[in-house]
Structure formats: structure tokens, C-alpha cells
Amino acid sequence: MDGDTLTVNEEAGETGGSRRRCIVSGEVRDKAELLRFVATPERQIVPDVAGNLPGRGAWIKADRGLIERAMAKNLFARAMKGAVSVDPKLADLAASLIEARCLRWLGLARRTGAAITGFEKVRGALKQGDVRILVEAHDAAADGRDKLARLAAAVAPGIAHVALFDAATLSEAMGQPHVVHAVVMAGPLAESFLADAARLQGLRADAGRTNGIERVEGPATK
């Protein structure tokens, strides 16, 4: 979509950032947790996933149920102060746009050296530290995932684990064959990807029934 440029979030994770009120729940949240919607000149509501399209914006937490509630209660028309047209598949459109952003972040991370792929290289990176995100295909073999999960819990507790995509999608995004395991190193790019991944998790139709994003916990202690 026009205006959807990737801009690394230099302040991701910091407090005091710009905040907006969700038109459905009334909650005030950081913009990174929300989606902005605007009306085109034809009064069609479209997602502004980069948050930079011109015009009056309506903000909603990145949650499929809240978007559907806004549609059912005609809240977009109220926010835009006039009649608007809303695609019944607006939540699906928003999810597809956010997914595309996530995959572009991963491609950028690989090209700039901020992402590492391959089981052995991922193991080495986890042991060396400075990893922010462990990315794995949700259709990866259980044995490999379990081994990396145990290693991450032992040497890198607190990092994020993202399993939102299948291997074919990860491979295409990162421009390499058979990408099943990857890590993204700590830095603004990782935080930008993680923010969009969290929004995608909330927008997917199966949100709440999958563990697409988790925090790696350390070994249990007694």
C-alpha cells in the first residue's frame, strides 16, 4: 500500500512514546500496539499499517475482534465524522499487510547481517549472546525445535520466540533455501520486527489458539 515504508523504530520498547486511544475499547496505548485506519478520498476505510497516510486517522488495538466490533457498531463512520465504506474483510486485509511488513523486516535483517539462519549457526549465536529473537518455522521438526528451545532457555532466557510462519514463507522472505531456524540480533531492527509480529498475532484468525510469540523462560528452579 502507498506509504508503507519500513522505518526502523529507534525507540521501540522505551516508555513515553506516542500514545493513542483505541476507538473501540477506549484504552490509551502505545502506537506500536495499534493499527491506524484512514478514509480514502472515496471514503473507503483502509489500514495505514505504517501510520503515515494523510488524513484523519482512527486507531484500534491490533486485535481482530476489536476491528470486527468497530465494523459492527459503525465506529469508523463516527471516527471519520461521516459515512464511509468498509470492506467486510478489513481485518484480513490488515493482517496481510502486517504479515508482508514482518517478512520484509526479516529480509532486511538478513541482508544487513542482523539475522542468522541455519541450525548450527543459530546454536552458535545463542551461545555467544546478543540474540533478541529466535525465529522458527511453525512446521519445523519437533526435534530441532526442542533442542533450540532447551538451549535458549539455558543461555538466553528472556528472548522472544516467534513461530508465525512456515518454512517456505521464511525461505522466500530471507532469500535462502530451507530456512527453518533463524535468530535476529538485538537492536532497533529486531524491535521493529517484534512489534509488527505482535500486531500480526492479534490480527490472525487463529489468534489465541496458537503460540506464535512467546518469551523464552529460563530453566525452572525450586
TORZAMAR-247053 format. One record per atom (N, C-alpha, C): atom name; x, y, z; residue in three letters. Coordinates in steps of 0.2 Angstrom, whole numbers. Atoms other than C-alpha are relative to their C-alpha. Layout:
CA_X_Y_Z_ala
...
// end
This chain:
N_4_-6_0_met
CA_0_0_0_met
C_4_6_0_met
N_-4_-6_0_asp
CA_6_18_-3_asp
C_1_2_7_asp
N_-1_-3_-6_gly
CA_15_25_11_gly
C_3_-5_5_gly
N_-2_5_-4_asp
CA_20_8_18_asp
C_8_-1_0_asp
N_-8_0_0_thr
CA_39_11_20_thr
C_2_-3_7_thr
N_-3_2_-6_leu
CA_49_2_33_leu
C_5_5_3_leu
N_-4_-5_-4_thr
CA_56_14_46_thr
C_2_-3_7_thr
N_-2_4_-6_val
CA_66_6_60_val
C_-2_4_6_val
N_2_-3_-6_asn
CA_59_10_77_asn
C_6_1_5_asn
N_-5_-1_-4_glu
CA_73_18_86_glu
C_-2_0_8_glu
N_2_-1_-7_glu
CA_63_20_102_glu
C_-5_-6_2_glu
N_4_5_-2_ala
CA_54_3_102_ala
C_2_-3_7_ala
N_-1_3_-7_gly
CA_52_-4_120_gly
C_1_5_5_gly
N_-1_-5_-5_glu
CA_55_13_128_glu
C_-6_3_2_glu
N_6_-4_-3_thr
CA_42_22_139_thr
C_0_7_-3_thr
N_1_-7_1_gly
CA_35_38_135_gly
C_-1_2_-8_gly
N_1_-1_7_gly
CA_32_36_116_gly
C_-7_2_-1_gly
N_7_-2_2_ser
CA_17_42_106_ser
C_-5_-5_2_ser
N_5_4_-2_arg
CA_1_35_113_arg
C_-7_3_-4_arg
N_7_-2_3_arg
CA_-17_35_105_arg
C_-5_-4_4_arg
N_6_3_-3_arg
CA_-34_30_111_arg
C_-3_-5_-5_arg
N_3_5_4_cys
CA_-42_14_104_cys
C_-8_2_-1_cys
N_7_-2_1_ile
CA_-59_19_96_ile
C_-5_-5_3_ile
N_5_5_-2_val
CA_-67_3_102_val
C_0_-1_7_val
N_-1_2_-7_ser
CA_-60_-1_119_ser
C_1_6_5_ser
N_-1_-6_-3_gly
CA_-56_17_124_gly
C_7_0_4_gly
N_-6_1_-4_glu
CA_-39_11_131_glu
C_5_5_-4_glu
N_-5_-4_3_val
CA_-24_23_128_val
C_6_-5_0_val
N_-6_4_1_arg
CA_-9_13_121_arg
C_5_3_-4_arg
N_-5_-2_4_asp
CA_7_15_113_asp
C_-2_-2_-8_asp
N_2_1_7_lys
CA_5_17_94_lys
C_3_-7_-3_lys
N_-3_7_3_ala
CA_16_1_91_ala
C_-5_-6_1_ala
N_4_5_-1_glu
CA_2_-9_98_glu
C_-7_1_-4_glu
N_7_-2_4_leu
CA_-12_-1_87_leu
C_1_0_-7_leu
N_0_-1_8_leu
CA_-17_0_69_leu
C_-4_6_-1_leu
N_4_-6_2_arg
CA_-22_16_61_arg
C_-4_-1_-6_arg
N_4_0_6_phe
CA_-36_17_48_phe
C_-1_7_-2_phe
N_1_-6_3_val
CA_-39_31_36_val
C_-6_-1_-5_val
N_5_1_5_ala
CA_-53_35_24_ala
C_3_3_-6_ala
N_-2_-2_6_thr
CA_-48_37_6_thr
C_-4_6_-3_thr
N_4_-5_3_pro
CA_-54_52_-5_pro
C_-7_-3_-2_pro
N_6_3_2_glu
CA_-68_40_-10_glu
C_-4_-3_6_glu
N_3_2_-7_arg
CA_-72_37_9_arg
C_0_-7_1_arg
N_-1_7_-2_gln
CA_-66_19_9_gln
C_5_0_6_gln
N_-5_1_-5_ile
CA_-58_14_25_ile
C_5_-5_-2_ile
N_-5_5_1_val
CA_-41_6_23_val
C_5_0_6_val
N_-5_0_-5_pro
CA_-27_1_35_pro
C_6_4_-2_pro
N_-7_-4_1_asp
CA_-12_13_37_asp
C_5_-4_4_asp
N_-4_4_-4_val
CA_0_0_43_val
C_6_3_2_val
N_-6_-4_-2_ala
CA_15_12_43_ala
C_-2_6_4_ala
N_2_-6_-4_gly
CA_5_26_51_gly
C_2_6_-3_gly
N_-2_-6_3_asn
CA_9_39_39_asn
C_-4_3_-6_asn
N_4_-2_6_leu
CA_-5_41_26_leu
C_-4_6_3_leu
N_3_-6_-2_pro
CA_-13_58_26_pro
C_-7_-1_2_pro
N_7_0_-2_gly
CA_-30_62_33_gly
C_-1_-2_7_gly
N_3_2_-7_arg
CA_-40_59_49_arg
C_1_-7_1_arg
N_-1_7_-1_gly
CA_-35_43_57_gly
C_-4_-3_6_gly
N_3_4_-5_ala
CA_-44_30_68_ala
C_4_-5_3_ala
N_-4_5_-3_trp
CA_-34_19_80_trp
C_-3_-5_3_trp
N_3_6_-3_ile
CA_-38_2_85_ile
C_5_-5_2_ile
N_-5_5_-2_lys
CA_-28_-11_95_lys
C_0_-5_-5_lys
N_-1_5_5_ala
CA_-21_-24_84_ala
C_-3_-6_2_ala
N_4_5_-3_asp
CA_-35_-36_88_asp
C_-6_-1_-5_asp
N_5_2_5_arg
CA_-46_-45_75_arg
C_-7_1_3_arg
N_7_-1_-3_gly
CA_-61_-45_87_gly
C_-2_7_1_gly
N_2_-7_-1_leu
CA_-60_-26_90_leu
C_-1_3_-7_leu
N_1_-3_6_ile
CA_-59_-22_72_ile
C_-7_-2_-3_ile
N_6_3_2_glu
CA_-74_-33_69_glu
C_-6_4_4_glu
N_5_-4_-4_arg
CA_-83_-24_83_arg
C_-1_7_-2_arg
N_0_-7_3_ala
CA_-79_-7_76_ala
C_-4_0_-6_ala
N_4_1_6_met
CA_-87_-13_59_met
C_-7_-1_2_met
N_6_2_-2_ala
CA_-102_-20_68_ala
C_-4_6_3_ala
N_3_-6_-3_lys
CA_-105_-4_78_lys
C_0_7_-4_lys
N_0_-6_4_asn
CA_-102_8_64_asn
C_5_6_3_asn
N_-5_-5_-4_leu
CA_-87_16_74_leu
C_4_4_-5_leu
N_-4_-3_5_phe
CA_-77_20_58_phe
C_-4_7_-2_phe
N_4_-6_3_ala
CA_-91_32_52_ala
C_0_6_6_ala
N_0_-4_-5_arg
CA_-91_40_69_arg
C_7_4_1_arg
N_-7_-2_-1_ala
CA_-72_42_70_ala
C_1_5_-6_ala
N_-1_-4_6_met
CA_-72_49_52_met
C_-5_6_-1_met
N_5_-6_1_lys
CA_-87_61_55_lys
C_-3_0_-6_lys
N_4_0_6_gly
CA_-97_55_41_gly
C_0_-7_-3_gly
N_1_6_3_ala
CA_-102_40_30_ala
C_6_-3_-3_ala
N_-5_3_3_val
CA_-89_28_25_val
C_-2_-7_-3_val
N_1_7_2_ser
CA_-87_11_16_ser
C_5_-4_3_ser
N_-5_4_-4_val
CA_-79_-3_25_val
C_-1_-7_-3_val
N_-1_6_3_asp
CA_-73_-19_17_asp
C_-2_-6_5_asp
N_2_5_-5_pro
CA_-81_-34_26_pro
C_7_-4_2_pro
N_-6_3_-1_lys
CA_-63_-42_25_lys
C_5_5_2_lys
N_-5_-5_-2_leu
CA_-55_-27_33_leu
C_6_-3_4_leu
N_-5_3_-4_ala
CA_-46_-37_46_ala
C_4_-5_-3_ala
N_-4_5_4_asp
CA_-40_-50_34_asp
C_5_5_-4_asp
N_-4_-5_4_leu
CA_-33_-35_23_leu
C_6_2_5_leu
N_-5_-2_-5_ala
CA_-24_-28_39_ala
C_5_-5_1_ala
N_-4_6_-2_ala
CA_-17_-45_43_ala
C_5_-1_-5_ala
N_-4_1_5_ser
CA_-10_-47_26_ser
C_6_5_-1_ser
N_-4_-6_0_leu
CA_-2_-30_26_leu
C_6_-1_5_leu
N_-5_1_-6_ile
CA_6_-33_43_ile
C_5_-6_-1_ile
N_-4_6_1_glu
CA_12_-50_38_glu
C_6_2_-5_glu
N_-5_-2_5_ala
CA_21_-43_22_ala
C_5_5_4_ala
N_-5_-4_-4_arg
CA_29_-30_34_arg
C_5_-4_4_arg
N_-5_5_-4_cys
CA_36_-44_45_cys
C_5_-3_-4_cys
N_-4_3_4_leu
CA_43_-53_31_leu
C_5_4_-3_leu
N_-5_-4_2_arg
CA_51_-38_24_arg
C_5_2_5_arg
N_-5_-1_-5_trp
CA_59_-35_41_trp
C_5_-5_0_trp
N_-4_6_-1_leu
CA_66_-52_41_leu
C_5_0_-6_leu
N_-4_0_6_gly
CA_73_-50_23_gly
C_6_6_1_gly
N_-5_-6_-1_leu
CA_81_-33_28_leu
C_5_-2_5_leu
N_-5_2_-5_ala
CA_89_-41_44_ala
C_5_-5_-3_ala
N_-5_5_2_arg
CA_97_-55_34_arg
C_5_4_-5_arg
N_-5_-3_4_arg
CA_104_-43_21_arg
C_5_5_3_arg
N_-4_-5_-4_thr
CA_111_-31_34_thr
C_4_-4_5_thr
N_-4_4_-5_gly
CA_119_-46_44_gly
C_-3_0_7_gly
N_3_0_-7_ala
CA_107_-44_59_ala
C_-4_-6_1_ala
N_3_7_-1_ala
CA_99_-61_56_ala
C_5_-5_-3_ala
N_-4_6_2_ile
CA_107_-78_55_ile
C_-4_-6_0_ile
N_4_6_1_thr
CA_100_-94_48_thr
C_4_-6_1_thr
N_-4_6_-1_gly
CA_104_-112_50_gly
C_0_-3_7_gly
N_0_3_-6_phe
CA_103_-124_64_phe
C_6_1_4_phe
N_-6_-1_-4_glu
CA_121_-124_69_glu
C_2_7_1_glu
N_-2_-7_-1_lys
CA_124_-106_66_lys
C_-5_4_5_lys
N_5_-2_-5_val
CA_108_-102_77_val
C_3_-2_7_val
N_-2_3_-7_arg
CA_115_-113_91_arg
C_6_4_2_arg
N_-6_-4_-2_gly
CA_132_-103_90_gly
C_-2_7_2_gly
N_2_-6_-1_ala
CA_123_-87_90_ala
C_-3_1_7_ala
N_3_0_-6_leu
CA_113_-91_105_leu
C_5_-1_6_leu
N_-5_1_-5_lys
CA_128_-97_115_lys
C_4_7_1_lys
N_-5_-6_-1_gln
CA_138_-81_111_gln
C_-4_6_3_gln
N_4_-6_-3_gly
CA_123_-69_116_gly
C_-1_5_-5_gly
N_2_-6_4_asp
CA_116_-53_110_asp
C_-6_-2_-5_asp
N_6_2_4_val
CA_101_-63_102_val
C_-6_3_3_val
N_6_-3_-2_arg
CA_85_-54_103_arg
C_-6_-5_-1_arg
N_6_4_2_ile
CA_73_-66_94_ile
C_2_-6_-3_ile
N_-1_6_3_leu
CA_73_-84_90_leu
C_-6_-1_-5_leu
N_5_0_5_val
CA_63_-86_74_val
C_0_-8_-3_val
N_0_7_2_glu
CA_57_-104_69_glu
C_-6_-1_-4_glu
N_6_2_4_ala
CA_45_-111_56_ala
C_-4_-4_4_ala
N_5_3_-4_his
CA_29_-117_64_his
C_0_-8_-2_his
N_0_7_2_asp
CA_31_-133_53_asp
C_7_-3_1_asp
N_-7_3_-1_ala
CA_49_-137_59_ala
C_-1_-6_3_ala
N_0_6_-4_ala
CA_53_-154_65_ala
C_1_1_8_ala
N_1_-1_-8_ala
CA_49_-155_84_ala
C_7_-1_3_ala
N_-7_1_-3_asp
CA_67_-162_87_asp
C_4_6_0_asp
N_-4_-6_1_gly
CA_76_-147_81_gly
C_-3_6_4_gly
N_3_-5_-4_arg
CA_64_-135_89_arg
C_1_-1_8_arg
N_-1_2_-7_asp
CA_65_-144_106_asp
C_7_1_2_asp
N_-7_-1_-2_lys
CA_84_-144_106_lys
C_2_8_0_lys
N_-2_-7_0_leu
CA_85_-125_102_leu
C_-4_3_6_leu
N_4_-2_-6_ala
CA_71_-122_115_ala
C_4_-1_6_ala
N_-3_1_-6_arg
CA_81_-130_128_arg
C_7_4_1_arg
N_-6_-4_0_leu
CA_97_-121_123_leu
C_-1_7_2_leu
N_2_-7_-1_ala
CA_88_-104_123_ala
C_-1_1_7_ala
N_2_-1_-7_ala
CA_81_-107_140_ala
C_6_0_5_ala
N_-6_0_-4_ala
CA_98_-111_147_ala
C_5_6_-1_ala
N_-5_-6_1_val
CA_109_-97_139_val
C_-3_6_-2_val
N_2_-6_2_ala
CA_97_-84_133_ala
C_-7_1_2_ala
N_7_-1_-2_pro
CA_81_-83_144_pro
C_-2_7_-1_pro
N_3_-7_1_gly
CA_70_-68_141_gly
C_0_2_-8_gly
N_1_-1_7_ile
CA_72_-68_122_ile
C_-7_-2_-3_ile
N_7_1_3_ala
CA_57_-68_111_ala
C_1_-6_-5_ala
N_1_5_5_his
CA_52_-84_101_his
C_-6_1_-4_his
N_5_-2_5_val
CA_42_-81_85_val
C_-1_-6_-4_val
N_1_6_4_ala
CA_34_-96_76_ala
C_-6_2_-4_ala
N_6_-2_3_leu
CA_21_-87_65_leu
C_0_-2_-8_leu
N_0_2_7_phe
CA_27_-93_48_phe
C_3_-7_-2_phe
N_-2_7_1_asp
CA_30_-109_39_asp
C_7_1_-4_asp
N_-7_0_3_ala
CA_47_-114_31_ala
C_1_3_-7_ala
N_0_-3_6_ala
CA_43_-109_14_ala
C_-1_7_0_ala
N_1_-7_-1_thr
CA_37_-92_19_thr
C_7_3_2_thr
N_-6_-3_-3_leu
CA_53_-89_29_leu
C_6_0_-5_leu
N_-5_0_5_ser
CA_64_-95_15_ser
C_0_5_-5_ser
N_1_-5_5_glu
CA_56_-84_2_glu
C_2_7_3_glu
N_-1_-6_-3_ala
CA_57_-69_14_ala
C_8_2_1_ala
N_-8_-1_-1_met
CA_76_-72_18_met
C_4_-1_-5_met
N_-4_1_6_gly
CA_81_-76_1_gly
C_5_-6_0_gly
N_-5_6_-1_gln
CA_89_-93_6_gln
C_-5_-6_0_gln
N_4_6_0_pro
CA_83_-111_4_pro
C_0_-3_7_pro
N_1_4_-6_his
CA_76_-121_18_his
C_1_3_7_his
N_0_-4_-7_val
CA_75_-108_32_val
C_-5_-3_5_val
N_5_3_-5_val
CA_68_-117_47_val
C_2_4_7_val
N_-2_-3_-6_his
CA_78_-109_61_his
C_4_7_-1_his
N_-4_-6_1_ala
CA_85_-91_62_ala
C_0_4_7_ala
N_0_-4_-5_val
CA_89_-78_75_val
C_1_7_-3_val
N_-1_-7_2_val
CA_88_-59_74_val
C_4_3_6_val
N_-4_-2_-5_met
CA_101_-50_84_met
C_-3_6_3_met
N_3_-6_-4_ala
CA_97_-36_97_ala
C_2_6_-4_ala
N_0_-6_3_gly
CA_94_-19_90_gly
C_-6_3_-2_gly
N_7_-3_2_pro
CA_81_-7_83_pro
C_-4_-4_-5_pro
N_3_4_5_leu
CA_78_-18_68_leu
C_-4_-6_3_leu
N_4_6_-4_ala
CA_73_-33_80_ala
C_-6_3_3_ala
N_6_-3_-4_glu
CA_62_-22_90_glu
C_-6_2_-5_glu
N_5_-2_5_ser
CA_53_-16_74_ser
C_-4_-6_-2_ser
N_3_7_2_phe
CA_50_-34_68_phe
C_-4_-2_6_phe
N_4_3_-5_leu
CA_44_-39_85_leu
C_-6_3_1_leu
N_6_-4_-1_ala
CA_32_-25_86_ala
C_-6_-2_-5_ala
N_5_2_6_asp
CA_24_-30_69_asp
C_-2_-7_1_asp
N_2_7_-1_ala
CA_24_-48_74_ala
C_-5_-1_5_ala
N_5_0_-5_ala
CA_14_-45_89_ala
C_-6_3_-3_ala
N_6_-2_3_arg
CA_2_-35_79_arg
C_-3_-5_-4_arg
N_2_5_4_leu
CA_1_-49_67_leu
C_-4_-6_4_leu
N_3_6_-5_gln
CA_-3_-62_81_gln
C_-7_2_2_gln
N_7_-2_-2_gly
CA_-18_-51_86_gly
C_-5_0_-5_gly
N_5_-1_5_leu
CA_-25_-50_69_leu
C_-1_-6_-4_leu
N_1_6_4_arg
CA_-24_-68_63_arg
C_-6_-3_3_arg
N_6_3_-1_ala
CA_-40_-78_63_ala
C_1_-5_6_ala
N_-1_5_-5_asp
CA_-32_-91_74_asp
C_4_3_7_asp
N_-3_-3_-6_ala
CA_-25_-79_87_ala
C_-4_-3_7_ala
N_3_3_-7_gly
CA_-27_-86_105_gly
C_0_-8_0_gly
N_0_7_1_arg
CA_-26_-104_98_arg
C_7_-2_-2_arg
N_-7_2_2_thr
CA_-8_-104_93_thr
C_5_4_5_thr
N_-5_-4_-4_asn
CA_8_-99_102_asn
C_5_3_-5_asn
N_-4_-3_5_gly
CA_15_-88_88_gly
C_6_4_3_gly
N_-5_-4_-3_ile
CA_25_-77_100_ile
C_0_-2_7_ile
N_-1_2_-7_glu
CA_32_-82_117_glu
C_6_3_2_glu
N_-6_-2_-3_arg
CA_45_-76_129_arg
C_4_-6_3_arg
N_-4_6_-2_val
CA_59_-89_132_val
C_1_0_8_val
N_-1_0_-7_glu
CA_59_-93_150_glu
C_6_-4_2_glu
N_-6_3_-3_gly
CA_74_-99_160_gly
C_-2_-7_3_gly
N_1_6_-3_pro
CA_76_-116_167_pro
C_-4_0_7_pro
N_4_-1_-6_ala
CA_63_-119_181_ala
C_5_-2_6_ala
N_-4_1_-6_thr
CA_71_-118_199_thr
C_-5_-1_5_thr
N_4_2_-6_lys
CA_65_-125_215_lys
C_3_4_6_lys
// end
